[in-house]
Amino acid sequence: MIVSYRCRDHLRHCLAALKTHAPDGTRIWVVDNDSRDGTVEMVRGEFPAIDVVANDENVGFASATNIGIAAGSAPYVLALNPDTEVHARTLERLLGVMDAHPEIGIAGPRLLRPDGSFDHASRRSFPTLLGALGHFSGIGRRRECGRLAQYRAPHVARGQVDAVNGAFMLIRRTALEEVGLFDEGYWMYMEDLDLCFRFKQAGWVTWYEPTAVAMHVKGGSAGKRSPKLVLAFHRGMWRFYRTHIRSQRSTPVNAAVALGVFLRLGVSLVRVGASRLGLSRRTLA
């Protein structure tokens, strides 16, 4: 099940890889969020066996994913971004692990970027204050271990993790029926972390399986950062904190977190504005 929005070329490669490597009997759904760039026509023309839902507006990632989940009935649901490409036996290996371990509700593979480097978001821990500080400051991304690197779950080589990347999540349908679908209060970003958190609360395991490999362009399905996407990202951060963590923290800590999210939003919007202004000047020069 793939949600698309103005990423026709990425989607074409994604579907071609699935056509080559998906197990026999796999049914593929594409839910398009009103791309208006020929995406729907491309899928129907080049991949006629694939089911397409063409939304008449961009309802966001979580809502569109839920539409695709509800359309199917298979025991496993693959939530896949259009900027990914499965490799040979990617799905067979993940399905084998989940069949062997009925406690696993969600599984994700080792994601590689187009240059072959490891996408550290393949496996994650639920954020702590120090972990979030390390991640967003960049310090934690340069460390192999420690509390500042906590968010990337560097201590897990294979096995149970808090969360895997929403770009590629193989999900057990019975677990979804028990826990619930993606929270549509997240328009885009953080809905994958939220789902993994709710699965853990319900006793389900999320599993990182590095023997299964897929390519992830990272950001290819979202396009260039816009003010709307920046706002959605920070709203998602605050929604996750407010829903799952705030009640466990003191009022001063909650105030500090809210201020930190607000300040980071301001800095990010300034950077996006400056980047767009620079691009406009280069275009006019």
Buried (B, 14 or more C-beta within 10 A) or exposed (E): BBBBBBBBEBBBBBBEBBBEBBEEEEEBBBBBBBBEBEBBEBBBEEBEEBBBBBBEEBBBBBBBBBBBBEEBEEEBBBBBBBBBBBBEBBBEBBBBBBEEEEEBBBBBBBBBEEEEEEBBBBBBBBBBBBBBBBBBEEEBBEBEEBBBBBBBBBEBEEEBBBBBBBBBBBBBBEBBEBBEBBBBBBBBBBBBBBBBBBBBEEEBBBBBBBEBBBBBBBEBBBEEBEEEBBBBBBBBBBBBBBBBBBEEBEEEEBEEBBEBBEEBBEEBBEEBEEEBEEEEEEEEE
